């Protein structure tokens, strides 16, 4: 099997490779991917694209973790009657930080979706819950 030419890959492709490569089997390739990402992200436009991809992937992972439980089903109703719960968010979002800058995330609910925002990075992503049928 020939070695891929990672130098011709886009930032999106490199991030995908970084996420999916077997680091133990191909440590030199993994290192090359990291080095190329570091080199490419010196360009501000590519860095912004990189940061957006990382933020979106993080938010999509949160969406996958956001499961509907009895507490989550009752939470929107209880929130209406409890001052303490009005500014609360589901446990999925608690203790999460921005994957780009490690800054605080601001979580708000708007129009049936959760808005995840990092004011430091100027990133916002809207998460709608995935409901699965049994």
Secondary structure, DSSP 4 states (H G I P E B T S, - for coil): -PPP-GGG--HHHHHHHHHHS-TTT-HHHHHHHHHHHHHHTTSHHHHHHHHHHHHHHHHHHHHHH----HHHHHHHHHHHH-TTTTT---GGGTT-B-TTT--B-EEEEETTEEEEEETTTTEEEEE-PPP---
